[in-house]
Amino acid sequence: MGGAKISTKLPVIKNFLDKAEKVLIGGALANNFFKARGFDVGASVVDDAAGSVSPNLTSSEDVRLVLPEDILVSTDKTGEATPESYPVKNLDPAGIIVDIGPKTAKHFGEIIKNSSMVIWNGPMGLSEVDKFAEGTKIVAKAVAGAKYSIVGGGDTISAVGRLDLLGKFSYVSTGGGAMLAFLAGSKLPGLEALGYYD
């Protein structure tokens, strides 16, 4: 799970913590978890709803929730400054987390490759900038190689489209918001009208 809006993804994360073997968190979504754990994320993107991430949810004791162990940090979002990877730490005020780090990308890839089914929504960083796209690229290739894969959301589809992987997934959902609502356990009016919940 990546992207930026934790307000739409937190219900999915909570719903899947007792259903999935692992819930991997990347992208700007991870910044909210870092902040909730007391890290200074500098100028990185955080959702205003970050306060809704409870300390219980960020507990390192829950091995099902997997956060990045290292991050790619830059001082600008354009890719002109050379990014550097660091273990997760307090950042300077100008520091911006732009991608998961190489150790995290490798770790996420290994978990995904050994999974029977993978659901993916949200890139791992500012993947539209080439210098910040490596984490998303590694995750995308791993998901494409999974036994069964479901991907959704506009940013995710754009990212895999740039990598020419769109046809490699078992199912691609263009309704990102509806997909998230369904995965969070909400009843969708269209499915209700079709008798899905009967």
C-alpha positions as CSV (number, residue, x, y, z in Angstrom):
1,M,0.0,0.0,0.0
2,G,1.5,3.3,-1.1
3,G,0.4,6.7,-2.3
4,A,-0.4,9.7,-0.1
5,K,-3.9,9.8,1.3
6,I,-3.9,7.9,4.6
7,S,-7.5,8.9,5.2
8,T,-8.7,6.6,2.4
9,K,-6.2,3.8,3.1
10,L,-6.2,3.5,6.8
11,P,-9.5,1.7,6.9
12,V,-8.1,-0.8,4.3
13,I,-5.0,-1.4,6.4
14,K,-7.0,-1.9,9.6
15,N,-9.4,-4.3,7.8
16,F,-6.5,-6.4,6.3
17,L,-4.4,-6.7,9.4
18,D,-6.3,-9.7,10.5
19,K,-6.7,-11.1,7.0
20,A,-3.4,-10.7,5.2
21,E,-0.1,-12.3,6.1
22,K,1.7,-9.0,5.5
23,V,0.6,-5.4,4.9
24,L,3.5,-3.5,3.2
25,I,3.5,0.3,3.6
26,G,5.4,2.6,1.3
27,G,5.2,6.0,-0.5
28,A,4.0,9.1,1.3
29,L,1.7,6.8,3.3
30,A,4.7,5.6,5.2
31,N,5.6,9.2,6.2
32,N,2.4,9.3,8.4
33,F,3.5,6.2,10.2
34,F,7.1,7.6,10.7
35,K,5.6,10.8,12.1
36,A,3.3,8.8,14.4
37,R,6.3,6.9,15.7
38,G,8.0,10.2,16.6
39,F,10.3,10.8,13.6
40,D,10.7,14.2,12.0
41,V,9.9,13.8,8.3
42,G,11.2,17.2,7.3
43,A,9.4,18.6,4.2
44,S,8.0,15.2,3.2
45,V,4.3,14.9,2.3
46,V,2.0,13.9,5.1
47,D,-1.8,13.6,5.2
48,D,-3.6,16.0,7.5
49,A,-5.3,12.9,8.9
50,A,-2.0,11.5,10.1
51,G,-3.1,12.0,13.7
52,S,-5.5,9.1,13.1
53,V,-2.6,6.7,13.0
54,S,-2.6,5.3,16.5
55,P,0.6,4.2,18.4
56,N,-1.0,0.7,18.6
57,L,-1.1,0.5,14.8
58,T,2.5,1.6,14.4
59,S,3.8,-0.9,17.0
60,S,6.8,-2.8,15.8
61,E,5.5,-5.8,17.6
62,D,2.9,-6.4,14.9
63,V,5.0,-8.2,12.3
64,R,2.2,-8.2,9.8
65,L,2.6,-4.4,9.3
66,V,5.9,-3.9,7.4
67,L,7.3,-0.3,7.2
68,P,10.4,0.8,5.2
69,E,13.7,0.2,6.9
70,D,15.5,2.7,4.7
71,I,14.4,5.7,2.6
72,L,15.5,7.8,-0.3
73,V,15.8,11.4,0.6
74,S,16.2,14.5,-1.6
75,T,16.1,18.3,-1.1
76,D,13.8,18.8,-4.1
77,K,11.0,17.0,-5.9
78,T,12.3,17.6,-9.5
79,G,15.1,15.1,-9.5
80,E,17.8,17.8,-10.0
81,A,19.4,17.2,-6.6
82,T,21.0,13.8,-6.1
83,P,19.0,11.7,-3.7
84,E,20.6,9.6,-1.0
85,S,19.4,6.6,0.9
86,Y,19.4,6.4,4.7
87,P,18.0,4.2,7.4
88,V,14.8,5.7,8.7
89,K,15.8,8.7,10.9
90,N,14.9,12.3,11.8
91,L,15.3,14.5,8.7
92,D,16.6,18.1,8.3
93,P,13.8,20.6,7.6
94,A,14.6,20.6,3.9
95,G,14.7,16.8,3.6
96,I,12.0,15.1,1.5
97,I,11.3,11.3,1.4
98,V,10.9,10.5,-2.3
99,D,11.1,6.7,-2.4
100,I,11.6,3.6,-0.3
101,G,15.3,2.7,0.0
102,P,17.1,-0.2,-1.8
103,K,17.0,-2.5,1.2
104,T,13.3,-2.0,1.6
105,A,12.6,-2.4,-2.1
106,K,14.5,-5.7,-2.0
107,H,12.7,-6.9,1.2
108,F,9.2,-5.9,-0.2
109,G,10.1,-7.7,-3.5
110,E,11.0,-10.9,-1.7
111,I,7.8,-10.9,0.4
112,I,5.6,-10.2,-2.7
113,K,7.3,-13.0,-4.8
114,N,6.5,-15.5,-2.1
115,S,2.8,-14.5,-1.8
116,S,-0.1,-16.4,-3.4
117,M,-2.1,-13.2,-3.9
118,V,-1.1,-9.6,-3.9
119,I,-3.3,-6.5,-3.8
120,W,-1.4,-3.3,-4.6
121,N,-2.6,0.3,-4.5
122,G,-0.2,3.3,-4.5
123,P,3.3,3.9,-5.8
124,M,6.3,3.7,-3.4
125,G,7.4,7.3,-3.9
126,L,7.4,10.1,-6.5
127,S,7.7,7.5,-9.3
128,E,6.9,10.0,-12.0
129,V,10.5,11.3,-11.6
130,D,13.0,8.7,-12.9
131,K,15.5,9.2,-10.0
132,F,12.7,8.4,-7.5
133,A,11.1,5.5,-9.4
134,E,13.3,2.5,-8.5
135,G,11.3,1.4,-5.4
136,T,8.0,1.4,-7.4
137,K,9.7,-0.4,-10.3
138,I,11.0,-3.2,-8.1
139,V,7.6,-3.6,-6.4
140,A,5.7,-3.4,-9.7
141,K,7.9,-6.2,-11.2
142,A,7.4,-8.4,-8.1
143,V,3.6,-7.9,-8.1
144,A,3.5,-8.7,-11.9
145,G,5.3,-11.9,-11.1
146,A,3.0,-13.0,-8.3
147,K,0.7,-16.0,-8.7
148,Y,-2.4,-13.7,-8.5
149,S,-2.3,-9.9,-8.5
150,I,-4.8,-7.1,-8.2
151,V,-3.7,-3.5,-8.8
152,G,-5.8,-0.3,-8.7
153,G,-5.8,3.4,-8.5
154,G,-4.9,6.1,-11.0
155,D,-1.4,6.7,-9.8
156,T,-0.6,3.0,-9.6
157,I,-1.9,2.4,-13.1
158,S,0.1,5.4,-14.4
159,A,3.3,4.0,-12.8
160,V,2.9,0.5,-14.2
161,G,1.9,1.9,-17.5
162,R,5.3,3.8,-17.7
163,L,7.0,0.5,-17.0
164,D,5.0,-1.3,-19.7
165,L,3.6,-3.8,-17.2
166,L,-0.1,-3.1,-17.3
167,G,-0.9,-6.4,-19.1
168,K,1.1,-8.5,-16.6
169,F,-1.4,-8.4,-13.7
170,S,-4.3,-10.7,-13.0
171,Y,-6.8,-7.8,-12.5
172,V,-6.5,-4.0,-12.9
173,S,-9.2,-1.9,-11.3
174,T,-9.6,1.6,-12.7
175,G,-12.0,2.6,-9.8
176,G,-9.3,3.3,-7.2
177,G,-11.6,4.9,-4.6
178,A,-14.3,2.3,-5.0
179,M,-11.7,-0.5,-4.8
180,L,-10.4,1.0,-1.5
181,A,-13.9,1.3,-0.1
182,F,-14.6,-2.3,-1.0
183,L,-11.4,-3.6,0.5
184,A,-12.1,-1.6,3.7
185,G,-15.3,-3.6,4.0
186,S,-17.8,-0.9,2.9
187,K,-20.9,-1.8,1.0
188,L,-20.9,-0.4,-2.6
189,P,-24.3,0.7,-3.9
190,G,-23.7,-0.9,-7.3
191,L,-22.9,-4.3,-5.8
192,E,-25.8,-4.0,-3.4
193,A,-28.2,-3.4,-6.2
194,L,-26.9,-6.6,-7.9
195,G,-27.5,-8.6,-4.8
196,Y,-23.8,-9.2,-4.0
197,Y,-24.3,-8.8,-0.3
198,D,-27.4,-11.1,-0.1
